[in-house]
Amino acid sequence: MGRRTAELRDLRTRLLAGDAAAFDASRRVAQALRGSGGTFGFPQLSAVAQLVETATDSATLGRVEGLIEYLHRLREGDVVSAGVHAEWLSRAAGLSPSKPFADLSDAWRSLSSQSGLGPRGLAERVGGALGLAVADVSKPSRSALRLIPEALMWGAPVLPLAEDGETVTVASADPTSLTTELELTRLTGRRPVHLVAPPDEITRALEALLGHAAADATPPRRTPPTLEGGTAVGDGKVLVVDDDAASRLLARAVLEKNGHRVVEASNGLEAIERLKGEPALGLVVADLNMPELDGLELIWQMRDTAAWSHIPVIVLTGETDELLETKLIEEGADDYLSKPIDPRLFIARVGATMRRAGEQSAAR
């Protein structure tokens, strides 16, 4: 593992010097990392190696920095004792790399003070080094907030700023972190776009947005009812609501292939009847445009009914109006997808939405 870290350090040095051949070298390093992942039993290295292969310019440097940090932690074995090797932050501050810091906030505070730049000045230096903009943390997005679990927001830390069908934009205190990037991709089903912000600014913005600090009790959430015997509802069963039979068939096939039980309804009114008769639903996937009762009206009825208000809803829409998508989130949808669905993206969003719902239930 030490050899791979040395190779990455050499690659970073070449990138900093503007060596054009370094981008070709990154592919060779990525292949070596895949081999090391198999040898040392770290399959995650295959995923991060792919990020190195596909990155270009300043993004490649960020990936390399993240890999060095990742390998440090694997080699040290204990993330807590290993500390944070924020060499990328030291260089941005114009200082020589120092010993590991206690945590990321400690690194930012120490280096912004030593350099005399202050937190925002250091953020600008980081942005310049990595080719990223500095974030405005005063404008978080509540629709993006629904996509990212609180544990990740506090732990990374990251602040959701915007989202669309393909990307999620976050203010990040460590835009080089491959662990954070992989988690954001896995949990949201979207490609992360990083902007830079000091961790203390992100923490204050999260406190204002969520109404509590990380160590405090979690805020009130929709509480799922229980069945006889105290069993919580929501066991992975999904209600698919669509007036198009072919669309329902595709959704059912993808869901059942991935271990979910499926109930169907051809319109919103029929969905209401299914909700009454299926107390153990874990998710509703509803088309937006349907006769009798459309997807938005279905959401309104669900959120106004105590027995169903906790059930997450993913809306499928063939429309591309960004204002409509924002309205869906504001009105109570937990996520949305464009039709026709991409099976891999669909199941990723289903899994992410149900995990968030489960975390919220467990936090109560």
N, C-alpha and C positions, 0 to 999 in steps of 0.2 A: 504493500500500500504506500510505503514511503517513496518507492520509485515512481509511482503514478503521480504523487503529489509533486515530486521534483519536475516531472515532465510538464505538468500544468503550470508550475511556476515559470519554467522556461518559455512556455507558450505565451503566458501573460507578459513577460518581459519583451518578447518580440512584438506583441500587439501594441504595447505602449510605445515602442520605438517606431511604429508605423510600418513594420515589415509586411509587405503585401503577401508574401509567401506563407505568413503565419496562418492565414485562413485555410490554406490547404493542409497545413500541419495539424489544424484542429480536428480534421477528419481522422487522421492517423491516431491522434490521442484518443478520440472517441472510440475507435475500434479497440484500442488497448484497454480502455475502461470497461468495455463489454466483457473482454476476456477476464479482467480482474474481478468483475462482478460474479462471474461463474466460479472462479477459483476460490474467492474468499466468502462466497455465500451471500452476496449483496445484490440481489436481482434488480434493485432500484437503480443501480448504476446504468443499466441498459436504457432506462427512460431518460436519465439526465444526459447520457452520452448522445442520445438522439437530439436533444436540445442544442448541444454543442455543434453537432454536425450541421444543423439547419440554420444556425445563427450567423449573422454577418456584421461586420463593422463593430461599432461600440457594443452592440448586443452580445457579440461573442465574448468580449472582455467580461461583461457581466456574468455570463454563463461560467466562464473559467473561474472567476472569483467565487461564485456559488459552489462550484465543484471542489475547490480547495477547502472551503469551509466545511462542506459535506464530508470530505475525506478526513479532515481533522477530527470531526466528531466520531466517525466510524473507528478511526485508529485509537482515539482516546477511550472509547467504549462507554464512558459516562458523560452525557451531555452536560450535566450540572457541573461536574468537576472540570470538564474540558474548558468551560468558559466560551467566550466569543472571540474568535480570531478576526477582528474587523480591520484587516490590512487594507482593504479597498477604501475604508473610511479614513484611515491614517494618511494614505496617499492623497486623498482628496483634500485633507486638511493641510497638506504640505509638510507632514511630519513623518519621521521614520516609524516603521511598524514597531509596536511595543508588545509587551506580554499580553495574554488574553485578558479581556475585561470580564467583569462579573456577569453582565448582560448587555443587551443592545443599548438600553437607555444610558447605562454607565459609560459606554463607549462614546455615544453622542455628546453627553455632558462633558466628559473629560477632554475630548478632542476639540470641541467647539471652544472650550475655555483656553486650552493650551495654545491653540492657533490664533485666538483673538477674533475669530470670525463670527462667533455667536451661532446659535442653532440655524437660523435662516441663511446666514452666509455660508455655513457648511453645506446646507441643503443645495444651495446654488452651485457650489463646487462639485458636489456629487453629481448633480444633474449634468453639469458640463462634461465631467469625466465619462459618464455613461450614456450621454446623448439623450437624456430624459428631461422633461419639464418639471418645474417645482409645483407642487400641488397647492390649490386653494382649499384648505380644510373647512372653510366656512360654508361650503355648499355640498354637503353629503347628499346621497340619493337614497330615499326610503325604498324605492323599488329595488335597487341593487342590494340594499340591506337585507332583503328577504332571501337573497341567494347564498349568503355566507354565514356559517354558524358563528355564534358569539365567541366560542372558545378560540377559533382561528383569528377573529378580529382582534381580540385582546392579546393572544399569544404571539402573533407575528411581529408587531401589530400592523394591521391594515385597516383603512377606512374606505368603505364603498363610496365611489363618487358618481358612477354612471354605469349603465348596462344597456346592451341591445341583444339581438338574437344570437350574436356571435362572440361578443367580447364583454368583459367586465373590467371597468377601470377602477383602480384603487390607489389611494395614497399609501405609500409604503416607506417604512423606515429602513428596510434593507431590500432594495430592488434586485440585488444579486442572489437572493435566497432561492435556490432551486426547490428546497423542501416546500416553501410557501407557494411557489408557482405550481408545483405538481398538485398540491392540495387544492388550490383554487380551481385548477382545471378539472380535477376529479369531482369536486363537490358541486361546482356550478355548471359543468358541461360547456363552459365558455373559455375563450382564450384570454388570459390575464393581460392587462395593459397597466404598466406601473408608472406612477408619478412619484416624486420624492417629497418626503416631509419628515421633520424630526419626530421621534417617537413620543415625546412629551406633548407635542401639538396634537398628534393623532389620539393619544389617550384622553386629552381634554375634550376633543371633539366627540369621541365615543361616549364619554360620560354625559355630555349634553344631549347627544342623539338618543341614547338608550335609557337615560334617566337614572343610571346607577354606575358605580365603579366596579372594576373587575372582581374585587373580593366581596362586594356586597351581595345581598340576596338578589336573585334575578327578578326583573319586573313582572307584573301580572301578565299572564298569557291565557290564551284560550284553553280551557281545561276540558279534556275529554271525559265523557261520562263513563260509567262502568256497567258491566253486565252483572247478572246474578252471580254471587260469589266473589265479587270485587275484581273480576278480570277486566282489564282495560280494553277498549275497542281499538280497532286498527291493526289487523294482523297481516297486512300485505295484500288483502283483497282490494281490487281496483274496479270502480264503476266507469265504464267507457260509454259516453253519451255522444251520439252522432247520428244524424238522419241518413247518412250515406253508409249503406251496408258494407261496401268494399273497404271504406276507411275503418269501420269497426272491426272487420275481419283482420286487417293488417295490424291494428293496435293489439287485438287479442293475441294474435300469433306471436308478436314480439314479447308481450308481457308474460304469456304462459311459458315461452321458451326460457325466460329468465326467472321462473319459479313463482310467478304471481297467479293467484286465482282471479278470475275475471267475471264480472256481471255486466250485462249490456242494457242500454236503453236507446230508443230511436229518437227521442226528443226530450226537452226539459220537463214536461209534465210526467212523462213515463219515468224520468230519473227521480222525481219526487217520490213516486210510488216505490221505486227500488230502495230509496233511502229509508223509507218507513219500514220496509221488510228486511233490510240488511243492516243490522246494528253494528256489524264488525268491519265496516269499510275503512280502509286505510288511505284511500286516495280517490278523487274524482278527476277523470280526464274528459273534458267537455269541448265539443265544437262550439265556435262562437255563433255562427249563423244557422239557426234551426227554426223550424215552424213551431207554433204554439207557445213555446217558452225558450228563448235563446240562452246562450251561455252566460251572458251578463246577468240576465234576470234570474237564472238558476243560482248564481253566486249570491245575489241579494237575498233570495229566500233562504239559502243555507246559512248565511251569516246572521240572519235575523231569527234563526231557530236554534235554541240552546243545544238540542241533541245533535246538530250537525255543524255547529259553528267552528268546531275544532278541526274538521276534515279538510286537508289541503286540496286545492284545485289547480290543475294545469289546464289552460285554455289553448285549444288549437284554432288557428286562424289562417285563412288564405290571404288576408289583407296585409299590407306592408306599411300602414299608416302608423308612424311612431307615436303620435298623440293618442291613438287608440290603444296601443300597447301599454303606454303609461297609465291610461285610464283603467285598464284591466287590473293592473297591480294596485292602483289606488282604491279600487272598488272591492278588493279582497281576493283577487287571484294570487296564487303563490308563485306561478311561473306561466310562461306562454311559449308556444312553439309554432313555427310556420308550417303550413301544409303544402305539399305532401310531406309527411314526417320522414326524417332520416332515422332508421332503426337504432343505430348506435347512439346518436345524440338523444333520441327519445328515451331510451332506457337509462342513459346517464342522468337525464333530468328527473325521471321518475325516482331513481334511487336517491338523488340528492334531496329532492323534495320530501320524500318519506323519512330520510334520515333526520332532516331538520325538524320535522313534526315529532319524531320519536325523542329527539333531544329536548324539545320544549316540554313534552309530556313528562319525561324523566326528571326535569328540573323542578317540577311542581311538588 
